[in-house]
Amino acid sequence: MKRTLLALLSLALAAPVVAQTAGRTPLPNVPPPPPEMAPFDAAIEPEVTIKKRDEDTVEEYRIKGRLYMVKVTPKVGPPYYLIDDRGDGNFTRRDSLDTGVRPPMWLIGTF
């Protein structure tokens, strides 16, 4: 009696699952991304040139031959960056790569 009841109960629970999957068709394969969106494109990766000038180390970062950032590490003191934000050849000095955007981080409650 218990086995028959258990079998009927399992069939009753499995019926909705079978009904949901009966009318489904598989999704078509996902097409590949366009060539210009291919990941890890060698043209997008920066070329880094490291030069020693007197006591300083200068790292030049280029993409497709265009210089966009220079990192200067002096012998004494912290490194600083020269960054071309607009792409017009005018570099601005930054002491870090931090953009200054800080999300609010309030403590709401502790448990």
VENHUNOR-V780717 format. One record per backbone hydrogen bond with DSSP energy under -1.0 kcal/mol. NH is the residue of the N-H (numbers start at 1). CO is the residue of the C=O. Records with the same first field share a line. If there is no record, write none. Layout:
NH: CO  CO
This chain:
5: 1
6: 2
7: 3
8: 4
9: 5
10: 6
11: 7
12: 8
13: 9
14: 10
15: 11
18: 14
19: 15
20: 16
21: 17
37: 34
38: 35
44: 41
45: 41
47: 62
49: 60
51: 58
53: 56
56: 53
57: 73
58: 51
59: 71
60: 49
61: 69
62: 47
63: 66
66: 63
68: 61
69: 61
70: 82
71: 59
72: 80
73: 57
80: 72
81: 94
82: 70
83: 92
84: 68
85: 83
92: 83
94: 81
